Amino acid sequence: MRPSPKGRGFTLIEAMIAMAILLIGALGLTGIFQVGLQMNSDSRRMLHATAIAQDLLTNIQMWQYQDNVAGTPLANVSAANDADLADTALRFQTSLDPVADGYADHDEATVTAMGTAWTGIPAASLGEFQRYWNVKYLDTNGNGVNDLVQIAVIVRWPHGSGWRRVVLVTGKLNPAGS
């Protein structure tokens, strides 16, 4: 049986349309794949930054509590950052130098000044990451004696024209009590 003249070529057009639809779908999947790769890269950096921040927090817990003594790694160098200790205003994402801008109390210079007292990740191993910490002393019971120091560790890395960051916050009690 012979196909009718009206039906000739119709299957070729259908096949071309189907291929065009598949091509559009494949291009969409390529975009999703690219987003997935970017998210994987971001999560790997965030995990690395969190490990660096946790290392710094572990070291801070070993440091001796000193009631805001100048020149120590737990000194509150910049009272300007006390209202936003953990950088909720996202200033670390745009600042070129958070210490000079008054957003951070301490950075790698403090770690270097500690010399052999520093037992954490060495600066040479940080790569693109930068670590900072802010300190704020509190008198929680109003007796005039600081009985707690709040510490926020901020680790950041370059992302586009700005920075991404991880923030971990902890507290350290005054062992002398209050």
Secondary structure, 3 states (H helix, E strand, C coil): CCCCHHHCCHHHHHHHHHHHHHHHHHHHHHHHHHHHHHHHHHHHHHHHHHHHHHHHHHHHHHCCCCCCCCCCCCCCCCHHHHHHCCCCCCHHHCCCCCCCCCCCCECHHHHHHHHHHCCCCCHHHCCCCEEEEEEEEECCCCCCCCCEEEEEEEEEEEECCEEEEEEEEEEEECCCCC
